[in-house]
Amino acid sequence: MNEVVPYKQNRAFKKSFHEQPHFMNTKFFCIKESKYATNAIKTYKYNAFTFLPMNLFEQFKRAANFYFLVLLILQAIPQITTLAWYTTLVPLLVVLGITAIKDLVDDVVRIFSIICFFLIFRFKIAKWKEIQVGDVIRLKKNDFIPADILLLSSSEPNSLCYVETAELDGETNLKFKMALEITHQYLQKETSLATFDGFIECEEPNNRLDKFTGTLFWRNTSFPLDADKILLRGCVIRNTDFCHGLVIFAGADTKIMKNSGKTRFKRTKIDYLMNYMVYTIFVVLILLSAGLAIGHAYWEAQVGNYSWYLYDGEDTTPSYRGFLNFWGYIIVLNTLVPISLYVSVEVIRLGQSYFINWDLQMYYPEKDTPAKARTTTLNEQLGQIHYIFSDKTGTLTQNIMTFKKCCINGHIYGDHRDASQNGHSKIEPVDFSWNTYSDGKLVFYDHYLIEQIQSGKEPEVRQFFFLLAVCHTVMVDRLDGQLNYQAASPDEGALVSAARNFGFVFLTRTQNTITISELGTERTYSVLAILDFNSDRKRMSIIVRTLEGNIRLYCKGADTVIYERLHRMNPTKQETQDALDIFAGETLRTLCLCYKEIEEKEFEEWNKKFMAASIASTNRDEALDKVYEEIEKDLILLGATAIEDKLQDGVPETISKLAKADIKIWVLTGDKKETAENIGFACELLTEDTTICYGEDISALLHTRMGDQRNRSGVYAKFVPQVHEPFFPSGGNRALIITGSWLNEILLEKKTKRSKILKLKFPRTEEERRMRTQSKRRLEAKKEQQQQNFVDLACECSAVICCRVTPKQKAMVVDLVKRYKKAITLAIGDGANDVNMIKSESRTWPVPPELVERKWQEHFWG
């Protein structure tokens, strides 16, 4: 664990504080340094002393440059030189100088210095590099966060702080952080901040952006710390006048720096071709020079030695003369090696990037945004792409969520009908003017749902929208008297806005309360616990105490995890499942809603476990998940929501053109199989003529193929040439739709549960070790063969849709295709869950959210 001790007032800015023995680590023999990194980050590559040697070293790694350096050395030898040395020096200096100037300009851009306010009795302005672990800093609106800091207090109510995380995950929607109630209450003034003497115990520096585990010990009490209370370096303060924070990780220990490993240089086929050409020219040059030198030695032996008029005054052997002339021919024929080839290609690529930037067909007039080539090294690759890996939400679709339908107590609402349940093809949208909090943006045609809400005949209807208004992490502020919701995800924002329009308005929240307007009546509820959402849980819960004193848990999440936790007696379970299938058929995104009554004694016992897990110093996430599981069971199903996420403009036309170019498209999404399949039909990735294969189908095919390969891998296997057998008969249009669970099963990626049986540690015999090693090798070979078979099968399909996949599975699929197909591929994504996929890809297309509605209308270059 990493300990962070903030400076007391008399320790501020004292370097000796960090040099105490228990804060020092041995670096080399007796040389010691502080265990806490400084906040100085070297973003530049060179300095005044290292620029020339380092740059020259890098440039001479190129074969042509190194060749001309050797040539220059040879020309300095009088016995060998045939040309003046400056004939080689001048062009070499020009090439090296142009490249060095370009590298210097790029490096100068990286050098910058930013200031922030630093607490020393009173706040003073300081540079980022002067900040140390334990310092208290003040940040203002639009400031970049200089280090990973614990939020102590802010100018907003309840010490909220809004941050933009675009530098971390590419998302521009604002996230909110909230300080601990104790620090919000006592650390607002400068004098109290200067005397803050808390003790923090936290995890070691790591690269997990969405995880943080720590505990604050202050005022004889321990307080759990998580990622919601940490402001990460690289984020920007928004909509918050100022905030105060305690530096926990600085410099190289910050999470953004832990994620910024060495950048992998992506080389194109032209780069490899140029090197191959240069090496080939080297071989030809050496052979040609060797042939001429041998011919000269032979001529010297046969003619030169016997011709008195050719005598040059040097008595050397013909073989020695041939050796010297070999190097002379290397110099004379140096024009065979194209020293300007690399420069010429770079200039051409630079010109191509400008043509891309100037392309009017890729200009987006609505936001005055032209295309921008962010690299000049990969332009020609865009015309050689064989596979495209694309996210769905925000990439194929607009990521603008709209509440369309819902299922409550087994009844579907959202069709065109009046208050008497009579259906109409043409009907006016619902008038929400009766609701003073309505935002006027929701277009809804089912008047019968409004009748049910206002009449209160079915309590489940009001309970449904109350759950939407209370079970979320949305924050609210007021602009010109109007409520403005700040949601971490568009789905959550759409649901809370829908509840607002239907009369259940989320008004405000504090650390321990939430205020709701229920059909015009304001009520404040005590929040006893929030069970966070994550990609593994796929659900979120909140426990509140009602005005009557009852304790109730509200939960919303994916149908797959909710249905596993329902009480046996749920009369509307099948009806809701039928509604989910209908919604999925209409390409709507669904969530299930449920609740549970909790006895006071049961909650008290559970809350003790919850508090203990919240401050656990090790395996806190696992402990919390275990505690969450204990309370999230025997749930009562209320219904389901259905949200529409429209396709981007021009998606079907673009996919059609890509298919004509024989480019395979793989869609990797976390949505339900039915939703993903219908999106596939909507964007014409799938057609009526497409034969769709599912996980169970290809599992049988792969099992049969593995059996055949095992039978052929006998004694005579090495004498039989391997023949690639297709999985499907030729002809026909096929597509593969596979879920994440089937993907794990097919690729042998099942998670193995740790055995709870006590294993005695005793030395194994050599035979046991050998058998264990052979068994592991067989399993690895089987796994590798199965994965290769899957890739071969999937690549025979014109389209592949992987649904219910995690970010890790996205990266795994991309890596498999790269590994076994050796093809040029492209990854397109716009959110944090696409980062793994994009980092695994060789050609990436991370798309900023403000441009997602345009990208599918853009043409592929090349």
C-alpha positions, 0 to 999 in steps of 0.5 A: 500500500502507498501512504500519503501524508499531507504536510502540516502547516510547519512542513509545507515546502520543506524538501527535508520532509520527503527525505525522512528515512521512512519515505526513502527507497534505495535506488542503487547501492547506497544511493537513495531517493524519495518513494514519491515521484516529483511532478516534473514530467519530461515530455520532450525528447531532446535537450541542448546537450543530447539533441545532436548525438541522439538525433544523429544516432536515430537517423543513422539507423536508416540503412541509406544514411549509414551507407553514405556515412561509411562512404564519406569515411572511405572517401577520406582515405587517399588510396581509395577515394575516386571522388572528392569527399564533399560530393558526398558530405553536402547531400548527406548534410542536407538530408540530415539537416532537414530531418533534424529541423523537423524533429526539433520543431516537433520536440519544441512543441512538447515543451510547456509549463503550466501554473496552479495555486499552491498552499503554503500558509496562504495559496501562492502560484507555483509551477506544476513541477514544484508540486509534491505528494501531500500538497494542497492545491486550488484549481479554478474553472477550465484549469488542467489538473496537474496531478492525481488529487483527492477532492477535498472541497469545491465552490459547488453545493456538496463539494461537487466538481465537474470534470472533462475527461477527453484527454483520458478516454475521448469523451466530452460529456462531463463527469462529476466528482464529489468530496467526502462529507467530512472534508466538505464540511470542515475544509472550505476555508484556507486556514482549515486547509493549511492545518489539515493533517489527515493520513491516507493509505491507498493503492500503489500507483497503477494504470487503472483509470476507473479504479482507486482504493484508499482510506482517509484516517482523520479525526479518529475516523476512517473514510473510504476513498474511491475513484469518484473522489479522485481528480486525475491528471489530464482532466479539465475543471468545468462548471466549477468556480474553484476546488481544493485537492490533496496531491496523492500521485504526482509525475510519473506515478499518475494514472495518465502517465502509467498509461502512456507507455512507449508509443509503438511506431506503426510502419507501412508496407511502403516502409518495409518495401523501401528498406527491402529495396535499399538492402537489395541495392546494397547486395547488387552494388557489392556484387557489381563492385566485387566483379569489377574489382576481380576483373581489375585484378585479373587485368592488372596481372595479365596486362598492367604488370607487363606494360611499362607505360602503365607503371605508377611507381607503386610496387603492389600486388594485383590482388591488393590493387583489386582490393583497393579498387573494390572500395573505389567502385563502391564510391563511384557507384554510390548513385545506385543507392537513393539517399533522397528516397526517404525524403521524397516519400515523406514529402509525398505523404505530407502532400497527401495529408494536405489533400485530405485536409482540403477535401471538401467532401469530408468537410462538415459545415454544421460544425465548421469541421474539416477532415484532419490527417493526424499522422502522415505515416499511414495515409497509403494504408487506408486504401489497403484495408481488409477488415474494419472493427467498429463499435456500435453505440456512437459509431454506427449510431448517433449516441443520442438516446430518446425514451420511446417505449416501456413495459410496466407490470406486463403492459407495453406503453408507447404506441399511438393511442388515446387515453381510452386505449384506442389506437390511432395511426395519426394522433397528436403527441402528448401535451406535457404542459401540465408539468411545469418541470417538463423540458419540452423535448420528449415526443410521446404518443401514448396518452393512456400512460399519462392517464395511468400516471395521473389517475394512480389506478396502478401503483406500479406505474408511479413506482416505475417512474419514481425508480427512474428518478431516484436510481441514478448518478445524475447531477443537476444544476440550474441555468436561468431557472431551468434544470440542467442534468449532467449525466455520465452516460446518455442512457441514464440522462434519457431515463432521468429526463423521461421521468422528469417529463412524466412528473417524477422530477429529480431536483437535487441531491446531497451526500445522504439525501435525494429530493424528488418532485412527485407530480408536483409534491416535493419529497426528500429521501434518505440515501442509505447506500449506492451500489455502483454500476460497472461493466462486470455487474451490469446493474446499479442499485440504490437503497433509500428510506421512505418517508414512512420509515421503510427501507427499499432497494431500487435496481436497474440493469441488463435483463441477463443479470436482473432475471438471475436475481428475481424472486420466484414469484414474479407474475409478470416475468414472462410478459416482460420478457416478451416485451423485451424481445419486441423492443429488441426487434425494433432495435431499441436499447433495454433495461429492466427495473425492479425493487425489494423491501428490506427489513430494518434488522436485515439492513443493519446487519448488511450495512456493517458488512458494507462499511467493512468492505468499503474501507478494506485495504486489499481486494476492496472491489471483490469484497464489495461485489460479494456484499452487493450480491447478498442484498441484490436478490429476491427482487420484484420486477417492475418492468423495462425501458426501451430507448432509441439510438438512431443510426448515423446518416449514410451508414447503409450506403457506406457499408454497401460501398465497403462490401463492394470493395471486399472489405469485411466489417466486424461490429463489436458491441455490448448490446443484446443479440436481438438488438445487434442483429436488428441494427445489422439489418437496419444498416444493411450489414445483414440482408434477407439473402444473408445466411446467419450463423450463431454461436451454437452453430459454429461451435459444432463446426469447430468441434468437428474440425478439431476432431478431424485435425486430431485424427490427421495429426498421427504418425504420418501427419508430417508426410501429408501436406496441409490443405486449407478446407473451407468451413462453408460451401462456396457461394452464398452470403453468410454472417456470424452473430456471436455473444461474449459467452459463446466467444469465451467458450469457443476460444477456450477463455473460460474463467477457472474458479480457484479451488478452495481445497487446501493444497499441501506444498511438497516437491513434485517428482521429475515425472510429475513436473514433466507430465504437468508441462506436457499437459500445459503445452497440449492445452496451449496448442489446442487453444491456439488451434481452436482460435485459428479455426475460429478466425478462419471460419469468421473470415469466410463470412461477409460480416461478423457481429459480436454482441454482449462483449466486454472491452477486453473481449473486443481487444482479444478479437482484434488481436486474433485477426491481426495474429492469424490473418496478417492483414491491414485492419482498421478500428473505429471507436468513440468511447472509453470502452473502445480504448482496448480495441483501438490500442490492440489495432494496427490502424486506428480511427478514434473518433471525437464525439463531436464528429460521430454524426459525420464520420459515416458519410466520409469517404475512405482515402486511397 
